[in-house]
Amino acid sequence: MRNFLFGVVLGAFGTVWAMGALPEQIANVLNDKLGDLASVVGIDTDNSTDTADETDRSASAEGSGGFEAADALRRGGVYQNGHLVEVFTCPGMAISNEPPVDADDRLKNFKPLIKVEGVTLAAAPVSHGCFSSGFGDRDGKLHKGVDYHSEAGSTVYSAGSGTIVEAIYRDDYGHMVVIDHGNGVYTRYAHLKDFASGITQGSSVTGTTKLGRMGQTAGYSVPVHLHYELLLGDFNMPAKSFGLEPKDPMAY
Ligand SMILES: [Zn+2]
């Protein structure tokens, strides 16, 4: 992967060098080339801390016993504009309430963007991750959302436009963000490693706003993952986001 990237960079550099371009133009061409490549393999190039995504891919390629690197890449999903457009189940995991998958463990019938009460939302608002748990009964309790796992953590984005109504730490949900998308539609993001800058109560967000990184924050031990909830109802009740009704984002 690194050699391939390096080759693309050198190739782009050679082209603009021959044309006698200014350094700023060279930088722009390199950014474009890297952006194109990122949209193919799902790397998020606009934040230096996101190199963890690449580390994660290398680790999963080595640890998966025979997978081609390309297979491991695909199992982290295919990323575009703040969400995954293809999602795979996590290899070797027992996944509760697993949606139907094809022969490559790709979620069948997966809709990258869902429409809920007229609001468009991403179903997998992460830069990289595999599907590790579905919505519904899990060990006799209701799992109120869906989970995406990435061992090294990846970027978590807002699922759509809206306003942050909660950005707090709780022992059960760790660093948690709740967004009001209007029309009684809300989303919750739990166990974040941290909050991205500007992510506080009252902030406006769009479908490509970074909320933070996938983490494992909670008062108990959890794997690195995003717990993502779709919630409907009236936030202005005493229970706030915990008075809302959880829905399965895969059911839309
Ligand atoms: Zn969960």
py3Dmol code that shows the C-alpha trace and the ligand (Angstrom):
import py3Dmol

protein = """\
ATOM      1  CA  MET A   1       0.000   0.000   0.000  1.00  0.00           C
ATOM      2  CA  ARG A   2       2.682   2.493   1.007  1.00  0.00           C
ATOM      3  CA  ASN A   3       4.774   1.671  -2.079  1.00  0.00           C
ATOM      4  CA  PHE A   4       1.725   2.111  -4.268  1.00  0.00           C
ATOM      5  CA  LEU A   5       0.939   5.492  -2.687  1.00  0.00           C
ATOM      6  CA  PHE A   6       4.561   6.554  -3.056  1.00  0.00           C
ATOM      7  CA  GLY A   7       4.446   5.612  -6.743  1.00  0.00           C
ATOM      8  CA  VAL A   8       1.350   7.725  -7.327  1.00  0.00           C
ATOM      9  CA  VAL A   9       2.961  10.677  -5.541  1.00  0.00           C
ATOM     10  CA  LEU A  10       6.201  10.371  -7.564  1.00  0.00           C
ATOM     11  CA  GLY A  11       4.209  10.011 -10.788  1.00  0.00           C
ATOM     12  CA  ALA A  12       2.215  13.157 -10.072  1.00  0.00           C
ATOM     13  CA  PHE A  13       5.353  15.029  -9.079  1.00  0.00           C
ATOM     14  CA  GLY A  14       7.093  14.036 -12.319  1.00  0.00           C
ATOM     15  CA  THR A  15       4.183  15.331 -14.409  1.00  0.00           C
ATOM     16  CA  VAL A  16       4.013  18.761 -12.818  1.00  0.00           C
ATOM     17  CA  TRP A  17       7.828  19.062 -12.593  1.00  0.00           C
ATOM     18  CA  ALA A  18       8.059  18.599 -16.352  1.00  0.00           C
ATOM     19  CA  MET A  19       5.458  21.359 -16.812  1.00  0.00           C
ATOM     20  CA  GLY A  20       7.470  23.738 -14.634  1.00  0.00           C
ATOM     21  CA  ALA A  21       4.669  24.219 -12.147  1.00  0.00           C
ATOM     22  CA  LEU A  22       4.955  26.377  -9.037  1.00  0.00           C
ATOM     23  CA  PRO A  23       5.256  24.605  -5.661  1.00  0.00           C
ATOM     24  CA  GLU A  24       1.671  25.510  -4.721  1.00  0.00           C
ATOM     25  CA  GLN A  25       0.362  23.917  -7.914  1.00  0.00           C
ATOM     26  CA  ILE A  26       2.441  20.828  -7.231  1.00  0.00           C
ATOM     27  CA  ALA A  27       0.882  20.549  -3.792  1.00  0.00           C
ATOM     28  CA  ASN A  28      -2.606  20.874  -5.264  1.00  0.00           C
ATOM     29  CA  VAL A  29      -1.984  18.131  -7.816  1.00  0.00           C
ATOM     30  CA  LEU A  30      -0.589  15.842  -5.109  1.00  0.00           C
ATOM     31  CA  ASN A  31      -3.632  16.479  -2.908  1.00  0.00           C
ATOM     32  CA  ASP A  32      -5.958  15.695  -5.812  1.00  0.00           C
ATOM     33  CA  LYS A  33      -4.122  12.466  -6.606  1.00  0.00           C
ATOM     34  CA  LEU A  34      -4.194  11.372  -2.965  1.00  0.00           C
ATOM     35  CA  GLY A  35      -7.867  12.317  -2.722  1.00  0.00           C
ATOM     36  CA  ASP A  36      -8.721  10.200  -5.764  1.00  0.00           C
ATOM     37  CA  LEU A  37      -6.829   7.263  -4.347  1.00  0.00           C
ATOM     38  CA  ALA A  38      -8.443   7.718  -0.941  1.00  0.00           C
ATOM     39  CA  SER A  39     -11.919   7.564  -2.423  1.00  0.00           C
ATOM     40  CA  VAL A  40     -11.023   4.214  -4.005  1.00  0.00           C
ATOM     41  CA  VAL A  41      -9.533   2.527  -0.947  1.00  0.00           C
ATOM     42  CA  GLY A  42     -11.286   4.464   1.799  1.00  0.00           C
ATOM     43  CA  ILE A  43      -8.416   6.400   3.346  1.00  0.00           C
ATOM     44  CA  ASP A  44      -9.256   9.722   4.940  1.00  0.00           C
ATOM     45  CA  THR A  45      -6.353  11.984   3.881  1.00  0.00           C
ATOM     46  CA  ASP A  46      -7.338  15.316   5.363  1.00  0.00           C
ATOM     47  CA  ASN A  47      -6.293  14.685   8.957  1.00  0.00           C
ATOM     48  CA  SER A  48      -2.857  13.467   9.968  1.00  0.00           C
ATOM     49  CA  THR A  49      -4.201  11.542  12.960  1.00  0.00           C
ATOM     50  CA  ASP A  50      -6.179   9.372  10.563  1.00  0.00           C
ATOM     51  CA  THR A  51      -3.076   7.383   9.634  1.00  0.00           C
ATOM     52  CA  ALA A  52      -4.373   5.014  12.314  1.00  0.00           C
ATOM     53  CA  ASP A  53      -6.865   3.829   9.673  1.00  0.00           C
ATOM     54  CA  GLU A  54      -4.009   2.631   7.534  1.00  0.00           C
ATOM     55  CA  THR A  55      -2.321   0.946  10.489  1.00  0.00           C
ATOM     56  CA  ASP A  56      -5.582  -0.837  11.169  1.00  0.00           C
ATOM     57  CA  ARG A  57      -5.703  -2.127   7.621  1.00  0.00           C
ATOM     58  CA  SER A  58      -2.129  -3.445   7.760  1.00  0.00           C
ATOM     59  CA  ALA A  59      -2.812  -5.154  11.053  1.00  0.00           C
ATOM     60  CA  SER A  60      -5.962  -6.838   9.809  1.00  0.00           C
ATOM     61  CA  ALA A  61      -4.194  -7.967   6.619  1.00  0.00           C
ATOM     62  CA  GLU A  62      -1.455  -9.670   8.618  1.00  0.00           C
ATOM     63  CA  GLY A  63      -3.711 -11.058  11.300  1.00  0.00           C
ATOM     64  CA  SER A  64      -6.362 -12.576   9.096  1.00  0.00           C
ATOM     65  CA  GLY A  65      -4.380 -15.617   7.986  1.00  0.00           C
ATOM     66  CA  GLY A  66      -4.506 -15.701   4.213  1.00  0.00           C
ATOM     67  CA  PHE A  67      -6.696 -12.781   3.233  1.00  0.00           C
ATOM     68  CA  GLU A  68      -5.318 -10.701   0.428  1.00  0.00           C
ATOM     69  CA  ALA A  69      -4.648  -7.113   1.533  1.00  0.00           C
ATOM     70  CA  ALA A  70      -7.422  -5.970  -0.813  1.00  0.00           C
ATOM     71  CA  ASP A  71      -9.896  -8.225   1.009  1.00  0.00           C
ATOM     72  CA  ALA A  72      -8.882  -6.736   4.338  1.00  0.00           C
ATOM     73  CA  LEU A  73      -9.323  -3.239   2.909  1.00  0.00           C
ATOM     74  CA  ARG A  74     -12.780  -4.089   1.708  1.00  0.00           C
ATOM     75  CA  ARG A  75     -13.727  -5.475   5.093  1.00  0.00           C
ATOM     76  CA  GLY A  76     -13.164  -2.008   6.539  1.00  0.00           C
ATOM     77  CA  GLY A  77     -15.785  -0.903   4.017  1.00  0.00           C
ATOM     78  CA  VAL A  78     -15.674   1.547   1.137  1.00  0.00           C
ATOM     79  CA  TYR A  79     -15.650   5.190   2.214  1.00  0.00           C
ATOM     80  CA  GLN A  80     -17.073   8.258   0.476  1.00  0.00           C
ATOM     81  CA  ASN A  81     -18.065  11.739   1.737  1.00  0.00           C
ATOM     82  CA  GLY A  82     -18.457  11.094   5.464  1.00  0.00           C
ATOM     83  CA  HIS A  83     -19.833   7.560   5.415  1.00  0.00           C
ATOM     84  CA  LEU A  84     -19.354   4.027   4.115  1.00  0.00           C
ATOM     85  CA  VAL A  85     -21.039   3.088   0.863  1.00  0.00           C
ATOM     86  CA  GLU A  86     -20.251  -0.622   1.233  1.00  0.00           C
ATOM     87  CA  VAL A  87     -20.169  -2.482   4.537  1.00  0.00           C
ATOM     88  CA  PHE A  88     -18.842  -5.934   5.469  1.00  0.00           C
ATOM     89  CA  THR A  89     -19.354  -7.945   8.633  1.00  0.00           C
ATOM     90  CA  CYS A  90     -16.343  -8.311  10.935  1.00  0.00           C
ATOM     91  CA  PRO A  91     -14.373 -11.490  10.142  1.00  0.00           C
ATOM     92  CA  GLY A  92     -14.362 -14.096  12.885  1.00  0.00           C
ATOM     93  CA  MET A  93     -16.949 -12.366  15.089  1.00  0.00           C
ATOM     94  CA  ALA A  94     -20.295 -13.711  16.258  1.00  0.00           C
ATOM     95  CA  ILE A  95     -22.635 -10.935  15.130  1.00  0.00           C
ATOM     96  CA  SER A  96     -26.041 -10.633  16.775  1.00  0.00           C
ATOM     97  CA  ASN A  97     -28.961  -9.695  14.533  1.00  0.00           C
ATOM     98  CA  GLU A  98     -26.747  -9.878  11.475  1.00  0.00           C
ATOM     99  CA  PRO A  99     -28.433  -8.498   8.341  1.00  0.00           C
ATOM    100  CA  PRO A 100     -28.300 -10.686   5.198  1.00  0.00           C
ATOM    101  CA  VAL A 101     -24.830 -10.853   3.589  1.00  0.00           C
ATOM    102  CA  ASP A 102     -23.471 -12.071   0.249  1.00  0.00           C
ATOM    103  CA  ALA A 103     -20.651 -14.585  -0.335  1.00  0.00           C
ATOM    104  CA  ASP A 104     -18.038 -11.897   0.483  1.00  0.00           C
ATOM    105  CA  ASP A 105     -19.760 -11.006   3.786  1.00  0.00           C
ATOM    106  CA  ARG A 106     -20.933  -7.721   2.283  1.00  0.00           C
ATOM    107  CA  LEU A 107     -24.255  -6.469   3.713  1.00  0.00           C
ATOM    108  CA  LYS A 108     -26.891  -7.130   1.088  1.00  0.00           C
ATOM    109  CA  ASN A 109     -29.551  -4.450   0.580  1.00  0.00           C
ATOM    110  CA  PHE A 110     -27.316  -1.935   2.370  1.00  0.00           C
ATOM    111  CA  LYS A 111     -28.419   1.658   1.753  1.00  0.00           C
ATOM    112  CA  PRO A 112     -25.576   4.136   2.425  1.00  0.00           C
ATOM    113  CA  LEU A 113     -28.131   6.924   2.862  1.00  0.00           C
ATOM    114  CA  ILE A 114     -31.495   6.315   4.487  1.00  0.00           C
ATOM    115  CA  LYS A 115     -34.501   8.624   4.603  1.00  0.00           C
ATOM    116  CA  VAL A 116     -36.259   8.941   7.960  1.00  0.00           C
ATOM    117  CA  GLU A 117     -39.251  11.296   8.308  1.00  0.00           C
ATOM    118  CA  GLY A 118     -37.873  13.238   5.333  1.00  0.00           C
ATOM    119  CA  VAL A 119     -34.361  13.463   6.842  1.00  0.00           C
ATOM    120  CA  THR A 120     -31.404  11.966   4.936  1.00  0.00           C
ATOM    121  CA  LEU A 121     -28.920  10.133   7.172  1.00  0.00           C
ATOM    122  CA  ALA A 122     -25.845   7.960   6.648  1.00  0.00           C
ATOM    123  CA  ALA A 123     -26.310   4.366   7.803  1.00  0.00           C
ATOM    124  CA  ALA A 124     -22.576   3.915   8.521  1.00  0.00           C
ATOM    125  CA  PRO A 125     -21.076   7.322   9.439  1.00  0.00           C
ATOM    126  CA  VAL A 126     -17.434   6.211   9.793  1.00  0.00           C
ATOM    127  CA  SER A 127     -14.306   6.350   7.607  1.00  0.00           C
ATOM    128  CA  HIS A 128     -13.469   2.675   8.167  1.00  0.00           C
ATOM    129  CA  GLY A 129     -15.023  -0.180  10.093  1.00  0.00           C
ATOM    130  CA  CYS A 130     -16.823  -3.497   9.879  1.00  0.00           C
ATOM    131  CA  PHE A 131     -20.332  -4.305  11.088  1.00  0.00           C
ATOM    132  CA  SER A 132     -20.040  -5.972  14.508  1.00  0.00           C
ATOM    133  CA  SER A 133     -23.555  -5.944  15.944  1.00  0.00           C
ATOM    134  CA  GLY A 134     -27.090  -5.380  14.687  1.00  0.00           C
ATOM    135  CA  PHE A 135     -30.131  -3.760  16.277  1.00  0.00           C
ATOM    136  CA  GLY A 136     -32.466  -5.764  18.476  1.00  0.00           C
ATOM    137  CA  ASP A 137     -32.386  -8.429  21.160  1.00  0.00           C
ATOM    138  CA  ARG A 138     -28.867  -9.227  22.396  1.00  0.00           C
ATOM    139  CA  ASP A 139     -28.421 -11.503  25.387  1.00  0.00           C
ATOM    140  CA  GLY A 140     -31.979 -10.762  26.492  1.00  0.00           C
ATOM    141  CA  LYS A 141     -31.542  -6.982  26.313  1.00  0.00           C
ATOM    142  CA  LEU A 142     -32.428  -4.544  23.548  1.00  0.00           C
ATOM    143  CA  HIS A 143     -29.331  -3.427  21.633  1.00  0.00           C
ATOM    144  CA  LYS A 144     -30.570   0.050  20.766  1.00  0.00           C
ATOM    145  CA  GLY A 145     -28.230   0.678  17.836  1.00  0.00           C
ATOM    146  CA  VAL A 146     -25.779  -0.846  15.388  1.00  0.00           C
ATOM    147  CA  ASP A 147     -22.024  -1.220  15.977  1.00  0.00           C
ATOM    148  CA  TYR A 148     -19.054  -0.593  13.700  1.00  0.00           C
ATOM    149  CA  HIS A 149     -15.650  -1.879  14.777  1.00  0.00           C
ATOM    150  CA  SER A 150     -12.162  -0.784  13.738  1.00  0.00           C
ATOM    151  CA  GLU A 151      -9.306  -1.965  15.930  1.00  0.00           C
ATOM    152  CA  ALA A 152      -7.207   1.213  15.556  1.00  0.00           C
ATOM    153  CA  GLY A 153     -10.257   3.483  15.620  1.00  0.00           C
ATOM    154  CA  SER A 154     -11.435   5.544  12.665  1.00  0.00           C
ATOM    155  CA  THR A 155     -13.147   8.869  12.119  1.00  0.00           C
ATOM    156  CA  VAL A 156     -16.799   9.205  13.164  1.00  0.00           C
ATOM    157  CA  TYR A 157     -18.909  11.703  11.217  1.00  0.00           C
ATOM    158  CA  SER A 158     -22.300  13.268  11.759  1.00  0.00           C
ATOM    159  CA  ALA A 159     -24.858  11.159   9.869  1.00  0.00           C
ATOM    160  CA  GLY A 160     -26.517  14.270   8.442  1.00  0.00           C
ATOM    161  CA  SER A 161     -27.200  17.962   8.968  1.00  0.00           C
ATOM    162  CA  GLY A 162     -28.395  19.145  12.344  1.00  0.00           C
ATOM    163  CA  THR A 163     -27.542  20.581  15.748  1.00  0.00           C
ATOM    164  CA  ILE A 164     -25.667  18.897  18.580  1.00  0.00           C
ATOM    165  CA  VAL A 165     -27.937  18.642  21.615  1.00  0.00           C
ATOM    166  CA  GLU A 166     -25.655  16.526  23.829  1.00  0.00           C
ATOM    167  CA  ALA A 167     -21.853  16.133  23.849  1.00  0.00           C
ATOM    168  CA  ILE A 168     -21.032  14.599  27.206  1.00  0.00           C
ATOM    169  CA  TYR A 169     -19.316  11.709  28.982  1.00  0.00           C
ATOM    170  CA  ARG A 170     -21.368   8.978  30.660  1.00  0.00           C
ATOM    171  CA  ASP A 171     -20.153   5.760  32.270  1.00  0.00           C
ATOM    172  CA  ASP A 172     -22.445   3.699  30.053  1.00  0.00           C
ATOM    173  CA  TYR A 173     -21.973   5.455  26.691  1.00  0.00           C
ATOM    174  CA  GLY A 174     -18.518   6.988  27.184  1.00  0.00           C
ATOM    175  CA  HIS A 175     -17.933  10.140  25.157  1.00  0.00           C
ATOM    176  CA  MET A 176     -21.300  10.542  23.489  1.00  0.00           C
ATOM    177  CA  VAL A 177     -22.826  12.935  20.950  1.00  0.00           C
ATOM    178  CA  VAL A 178     -26.543  13.326  20.188  1.00  0.00           C
ATOM    179  CA  ILE A 179     -27.649  15.285  17.115  1.00  0.00           C
ATOM    180  CA  ASP A 180     -31.086  16.774  16.407  1.00  0.00           C
ATOM    181  CA  HIS A 181     -31.782  16.457  12.661  1.00  0.00           C
ATOM    182  CA  GLY A 182     -35.260  18.041  12.800  1.00  0.00           C
ATOM    183  CA  ASN A 183     -38.684  16.398  12.304  1.00  0.00           C
ATOM    184  CA  GLY A 184     -38.239  14.473  15.582  1.00  0.00           C
ATOM    185  CA  VAL A 185     -35.206  12.562  14.200  1.00  0.00           C
ATOM    186  CA  TYR A 186     -32.032  12.185  16.300  1.00  0.00           C
ATOM    187  CA  THR A 187     -28.798  10.176  16.143  1.00  0.00           C
ATOM    188  CA  ARG A 188     -26.481   9.115  18.957  1.00  0.00           C
ATOM    189  CA  TYR A 189     -22.757   8.226  18.716  1.00  0.00           C
ATOM    190  CA  ALA A 190     -21.221   6.448  21.730  1.00  0.00           C
ATOM    191  CA  HIS A 191     -17.807   5.334  23.040  1.00  0.00           C
ATOM    192  CA  LEU A 192     -15.909   8.049  21.133  1.00  0.00           C
ATOM    193  CA  LYS A 193     -12.225   8.337  22.003  1.00  0.00           C
ATOM    194  CA  ASP A 194     -12.539  12.130  22.008  1.00  0.00           C
ATOM    195  CA  PHE A 195     -14.554  15.007  20.572  1.00  0.00           C
ATOM    196  CA  ALA A 196     -13.247  16.775  17.467  1.00  0.00           C
ATOM    197  CA  SER A 197     -12.632  20.511  17.888  1.00  0.00           C
ATOM    198  CA  GLY A 198     -15.852  22.523  17.839  1.00  0.00           C
ATOM    199  CA  ILE A 199     -18.024  19.566  18.802  1.00  0.00           C
ATOM    200  CA  THR A 200     -20.037  20.954  21.707  1.00  0.00           C
ATOM    201  CA  GLN A 201     -23.695  21.370  22.566  1.00  0.00           C
ATOM    202  CA  GLY A 202     -25.297  23.878  20.185  1.00  0.00           C
ATOM    203  CA  SER A 203     -22.829  23.347  17.289  1.00  0.00           C
ATOM    204  CA  SER A 204     -24.261  22.970  13.788  1.00  0.00           C
ATOM    205  CA  VAL A 205     -23.112  19.964  11.763  1.00  0.00           C
ATOM    206  CA  THR A 206     -23.445  18.552   8.246  1.00  0.00           C
ATOM    207  CA  GLY A 207     -23.064  15.020   6.893  1.00  0.00           C
ATOM    208  CA  THR A 208     -19.286  15.453   6.615  1.00  0.00           C
ATOM    209  CA  THR A 209     -18.587  17.024  10.034  1.00  0.00           C
ATOM    210  CA  LYS A 210     -16.089  15.023  12.095  1.00  0.00           C
ATOM    211  CA  LEU A 211     -17.433  14.301  15.563  1.00  0.00           C
ATOM    212  CA  GLY A 212     -14.347  12.525  16.880  1.00  0.00           C
ATOM    213  CA  ARG A 213     -12.647   9.162  16.689  1.00  0.00           C
ATOM    214  CA  MET A 214     -14.022   5.723  17.355  1.00  0.00           C
ATOM    215  CA  GLY A 215     -12.923   4.660  20.830  1.00  0.00           C
ATOM    216  CA  GLN A 216     -13.709   2.432  23.786  1.00  0.00           C
ATOM    217  CA  THR A 217     -14.672   4.983  26.441  1.00  0.00           C
ATOM    218  CA  ALA A 218     -17.111   3.726  29.116  1.00  0.00           C
ATOM    219  CA  GLY A 219     -17.076   2.834  32.776  1.00  0.00           C
ATOM    220  CA  TYR A 220     -16.601  -0.810  31.783  1.00  0.00           C
ATOM    221  CA  SER A 221     -14.508  -2.624  29.173  1.00  0.00           C
ATOM    222  CA  VAL A 222     -15.690  -2.383  25.558  1.00  0.00           C
ATOM    223  CA  PRO A 223     -13.916  -3.032  22.261  1.00  0.00           C
ATOM    224  CA  VAL A 224     -13.031  -0.052  20.057  1.00  0.00           C
ATOM    225  CA  HIS A 225     -16.232   0.637  18.175  1.00  0.00           C
ATOM    226  CA  LEU A 226     -18.927   3.153  17.308  1.00  0.00           C
ATOM    227  CA  HIS A 227     -22.318   2.438  18.844  1.00  0.00           C
ATOM    228  CA  TYR A 228     -24.701   4.310  16.545  1.00  0.00           C
ATOM    229  CA  GLU A 229     -28.382   4.913  17.328  1.00  0.00           C
ATOM    230  CA  LEU A 230     -31.255   6.281  15.292  1.00  0.00           C
ATOM    231  CA  LEU A 231     -33.830   7.829  17.647  1.00  0.00           C
ATOM    232  CA  LEU A 232     -37.313   9.238  17.092  1.00  0.00           C
ATOM    233  CA  GLY A 233     -39.550  11.341  19.309  1.00  0.00           C
ATOM    234  CA  ASP A 234     -39.641  14.441  21.466  1.00  0.00           C
ATOM    235  CA  PHE A 235     -36.278  15.388  22.994  1.00  0.00           C
ATOM    236  CA  ASN A 236     -37.792  17.951  25.335  1.00  0.00           C
ATOM    237  CA  MET A 237     -38.947  15.479  27.930  1.00  0.00           C
ATOM    238  CA  PRO A 238     -37.282  14.986  31.315  1.00  0.00           C
ATOM    239  CA  ALA A 239     -35.282  12.025  30.003  1.00  0.00           C
ATOM    240  CA  LYS A 240     -33.941  13.990  26.991  1.00  0.00           C
ATOM    241  CA  SER A 241     -32.250  11.589  24.529  1.00  0.00           C
ATOM    242  CA  PHE A 242     -33.067   8.611  26.759  1.00  0.00           C
ATOM    243  CA  GLY A 243     -36.776   9.301  26.327  1.00  0.00           C
ATOM    244  CA  LEU A 244     -36.527   8.840  22.555  1.00  0.00           C
ATOM    245  CA  GLU A 245     -37.492   5.645  20.766  1.00  0.00           C
ATOM    246  CA  PRO A 246     -34.580   3.675  19.210  1.00  0.00           C
ATOM    247  CA  LYS A 247     -35.085   2.413  15.649  1.00  0.00           C
ATOM    248  CA  ASP A 248     -33.088   0.057  13.424  1.00  0.00           C
ATOM    249  CA  PRO A 249     -31.232   2.149  10.791  1.00  0.00           C
ATOM    250  CA  MET A 250     -30.975  -0.973   8.600  1.00  0.00           C
ATOM    251  CA  ALA A 251     -34.775  -1.201   8.413  1.00  0.00           C
ATOM    252  CA  TYR A 252     -35.158   1.966   6.287  1.00  0.00           C
TER     253      TYR A 252
END
"""
ligand_1 = """\
1
ZN
Zn -23.777 -1.061 20.341
"""
view = py3Dmol.view(width=600, height=400)
view.addModel(protein, "pdb")
view.setStyle({"model": 0}, {"cartoon": {"style": "trace"}})
view.addModel(ligand_1, "xyz")
view.setStyle({"model": 1}, {"stick": {}})
view.zoomTo()
view.show()
